[in-house]
Amino acid sequence: MTSTPTWMKCTVYAPHELLEVIAISLAEESGGGVEEVDGGACVYFKPEDVERIDKYLGELDVPGADEVTWGWERIEGEEWLDSWKKYFHPFSPSARLWITPTWEEVRPPKEGVETIRIDPGRAFGTGGHETTKLVLSLIDDLLVRDPAPSMLDVGCGSGILSIAALLLGVGEVLAMDIDPNAVEVAGENAALNGVDGRLSLYSGDLRGIDGKWPLVVANILYQIIMGLAPTLAEKTAPGGTLIISGLLSIEGEAALEIFGGLGFTLTERRDLGEWCALVLKKEG
């Protein structure tokens, strides 16, 4: 007899500008989707994760952390695993891209558009979040002006940025993530879109990778980007381009100051909602 799975539902309430950051972080920790509720977000975990997540939320050291509250609810069954899918529908994040979930068959609205079929599975990244939309649009526009033979995707999640780059003409991509589940999902999605032959995968720390790339993208949390800034600079080839996001708009100037000190200049900034993305050129 098969036992019914048990999950723990964590509902977090926080100031709006902080809630999205926390929700993304928790989604990456859980490997599942995020369910929005009035003024908060719900993420599901295994029972053994509760102590770790309590510790993470209790030790937040960011402005507004004292206003963060959360609670747990025990859930029996696994219907929640697919409940978030009702919020993921086909859309176009840029001029040459059309993103559709694997469970829907909707043709792009015009010809000449590359279709990405995506199933986030156990990794973050449907393309619907503002930061992912920003990076997808920047990759699309950048590759029209300045084609890149290769790209490094730092914190690849579902692999959506890697797949987009490969479909838009990048010769080969190395996608990496510290979460082995994300790397596995990225590989599955790449195969689904017929680009797995040009995608290399790596699970581990960015500092464990050798090489330099003409195009590097990192759509991860601001705090992680800041911690990895010297390594991101090292992995970007001289004269190459680094695209970073996962930044709140109010964090953009601080990020620019850090990367300016590492030999980068800003070539473009885009904002969407409360988020921003920066395109940085490394000195040649």
C-alpha positions in Angstrom: 0.0 0.0 0.0 1.4 3.4 -1.0 1.5 6.0 1.7 0.2 9.5 1.1 3.0 12.1 0.7 3.3 14.7 3.4 4.3 18.3 2.7 4.7 21.4 4.8 3.2 24.6 3.4 5.1 27.7 4.4 3.2 31.0 4.1 5.4 34.1 4.2 4.2 37.7 4.7 6.7 40.5 4.1 6.9 44.1 2.7 6.1 43.9 -1.1 9.6 44.8 -2.3 11.1 42.1 -0.1 8.5 39.4 -0.6 9.4 38.7 -4.2 13.1 38.2 -3.3 12.2 35.9 -0.4 9.7 33.9 -2.6 12.4 33.4 -5.3 14.9 32.2 -2.8 12.4 29.8 -1.2 11.3 28.5 -4.5 14.9 27.7 -5.3 15.3 26.0 -2.0 12.2 23.9 -2.4 12.4 23.1 -6.1 8.7 23.8 -6.5 6.5 26.7 -7.6 5.3 29.7 -5.6 1.7 30.3 -4.9 0.7 33.9 -4.4 -1.8 34.8 -1.6 -3.1 38.2 -0.5 0.0 40.0 0.8 2.1 36.8 0.9 3.5 33.8 -0.8 3.2 30.0 -0.2 6.0 27.5 -0.9 6.0 23.8 -0.2 8.7 21.8 1.6 9.4 18.3 2.9 8.9 18.0 6.7 12.7 17.7 7.2 13.2 21.1 5.7 11.2 23.0 8.2 14.0 23.7 10.7 16.4 24.8 7.9 13.8 27.2 6.5 12.9 28.6 9.9 16.6 29.3 10.4 17.0 31.0 7.0 13.9 33.3 7.6 14.9 34.0 11.2 18.4 35.2 10.2 17.4 37.5 7.3 19.6 40.5 7.5 18.1 43.0 5.0 16.0 46.1 5.4 12.4 45.1 6.3 13.4 41.8 7.8 11.8 42.6 11.1 8.4 42.8 9.3 8.7 39.2 7.9 6.3 36.7 9.4 5.6 33.1 8.4 3.7 30.0 9.4 3.5 26.3 8.6 0.6 24.0 7.6 0.8 20.3 7.1 -0.5 19.1 3.7 -1.4 15.5 2.8 -1.2 14.5 -0.9 0.5 15.9 -3.9 -2.1 17.8 -5.8 -0.3 21.1 -5.0 2.6 20.0 -7.2 0.6 20.8 -10.3 -1.7 23.5 -9.0 0.7 26.4 -9.9 0.6 25.4 -13.6 -2.7 27.2 -14.1 -0.8 30.5 -13.8 1.8 29.6 -16.5 0.5 30.4 -20.1 2.3 31.1 -23.4 3.8 34.6 -23.8 6.4 36.5 -25.7 9.2 38.1 -23.7 11.0 39.6 -26.7 10.8 40.2 -30.4 12.1 36.7 -31.4 11.0 34.5 -28.6 7.7 32.7 -27.7 7.6 30.7 -24.5 5.0 28.0 -23.9 4.6 25.3 -21.2 4.9 21.7 -22.3 1.3 21.0 -21.4 -0.1 23.6 -23.8 -0.2 23.7 -27.6 -0.4 27.4 -28.7 1.3 28.7 -31.8 3.3 31.9 -31.7 1.4 35.0 -32.9 3.7 35.7 -35.8 6.3 34.0 -38.1 10.0 34.0 -37.5 9.7 33.4 -33.8 11.7 30.8 -31.9 9.5 28.7 -29.6 10.8 27.6 -26.2 8.9 24.7 -24.6 9.6 24.7 -20.9 8.7 22.6 -17.9 10.3 24.1 -14.8 9.8 20.9 -12.9 12.0 21.1 -9.8 13.8 24.3 -10.9 13.0 27.9 -10.8 12.3 29.6 -14.2 9.2 29.7 -16.3 10.3 33.0 -17.8 7.3 34.8 -16.3 9.2 36.7 -13.5 10.2 40.2 -14.3 14.0 39.5 -14.0 13.8 36.6 -16.4 11.8 38.7 -18.9 14.4 41.4 -18.7 17.3 39.1 -19.4 15.5 37.3 -22.2 14.8 40.6 -24.0 18.4 41.8 -23.5 19.8 38.5 -24.8 17.6 38.8 -27.9 18.5 42.4 -28.6 22.2 41.9 -27.9 22.6 38.9 -30.2 21.1 40.9 -33.1 23.8 43.5 -32.7 26.7 41.4 -31.4 26.5 37.6 -32.0 28.4 35.5 -29.4 30.0 32.2 -30.1 29.5 31.0 -26.6 27.8 31.9 -23.3 28.0 31.0 -19.6 24.7 30.8 -17.7 25.3 31.3 -14.0 22.4 29.9 -11.8 20.7 28.4 -14.8 17.6 27.1 -13.0 15.3 25.6 -15.6 17.7 26.4 -18.4 15.4 28.9 -20.1 18.2 31.6 -20.7 20.5 29.0 -22.1 17.9 27.6 -24.4 16.9 31.0 -25.6 20.5 31.9 -26.4 21.1 28.7 -28.3 17.9 29.1 -30.4 19.0 32.7 -31.2 22.3 31.8 -32.6 24.9 31.3 -29.8 27.1 28.4 -30.7 27.5 26.7 -27.3 26.5 27.3 -23.8 27.7 26.2 -20.4 24.8 26.2 -17.9 25.7 25.9 -14.2 23.9 25.8 -10.9 24.7 24.8 -7.4 21.4 22.8 -7.3 21.9 19.5 -9.1 18.1 19.2 -9.6 18.2 22.5 -11.6 21.0 21.2 -13.8 19.1 18.0 -14.5 15.9 19.9 -15.4 17.9 22.3 -17.6 19.3 19.3 -19.5 15.8 17.8 -19.9 14.4 21.2 -21.2 17.3 21.5 -23.6 16.6 18.1 -25.0 13.0 19.0 -25.3 14.0 22.0 -27.5 16.6 20.2 -29.5 19.6 22.1 -28.3 21.1 19.6 -25.8 23.9 18.8 -28.2 25.3 22.4 -27.8 24.7 22.6 -24.1 27.2 21.6 -21.4 26.0 21.3 -17.8 27.9 21.8 -14.5 26.6 21.4 -10.9 28.8 23.1 -8.3 30.5 26.4 -7.4 31.2 28.9 -10.1 34.8 29.1 -8.9 35.3 25.5 -9.9 34.9 26.4 -13.6 37.8 27.2 -15.9 37.6 29.5 -18.9 36.3 32.9 -20.1 33.2 33.7 -22.1 32.3 36.5 -24.4 28.8 36.5 -22.9 28.0 35.8 -19.3 24.5 36.0 -17.8 23.6 35.7 -14.1 19.9 36.1 -13.1 20.2 35.3 -9.4 19.7 37.1 -6.1 21.5 40.4 -5.5 23.3 39.2 -2.5 24.7 36.2 -4.4 25.7 38.4 -7.4 27.6 40.7 -5.1 29.4 37.7 -3.5 30.3 36.3 -6.9 31.2 39.7 -8.5 35.0 39.1 -8.7 34.5 35.6 -10.1 31.9 36.8 -12.6 34.4 39.4 -13.7 37.1 36.7 -14.1 34.8 34.5 -16.2 33.9 37.4 -18.6 36.4 37.6 -21.5 38.2 40.9 -22.1 35.8 43.0 -24.2 33.0 40.6 -23.3 29.5 41.3 -22.0 28.0 40.5 -18.6 24.2 40.6 -18.0 23.1 40.6 -14.4 19.6 40.6 -12.9 17.8 39.5 -9.8 18.3 43.1 -8.7 15.7 45.4 -7.3 15.7 48.7 -9.0 17.0 50.4 -5.9 20.0 47.9 -5.9 21.1 48.8 -9.4 23.4 51.7 -8.6 25.2 49.7 -5.9 25.7 46.8 -8.3 27.1 49.2 -10.9 29.5 50.7 -8.5 30.9 47.2 -7.5 31.3 46.1 -11.1 32.6 49.5 -12.2 35.5 48.8 -9.8 36.1 45.5 -11.5 36.6 47.0 -15.0 33.0 47.1 -16.3 31.0 50.0 -17.8 27.3 50.1 -18.2 26.0 49.9 -21.7 22.3 49.4 -21.0 19.9 49.3 -18.0 16.3 48.1 -18.2 13.7 48.2 -15.5 10.4 46.3 -15.2 8.2 46.7 -12.2 10.5 46.9 -9.2 13.3 45.0 -10.8 16.2 45.9 -13.1 18.8 44.3 -15.3 22.2 45.7 -16.2 24.3 45.1 -19.4 28.0 45.6 -18.5 31.0 45.7 -20.9 34.3 44.5 -19.7 37.4 46.5 -20.6 39.1 45.0 -23.7 
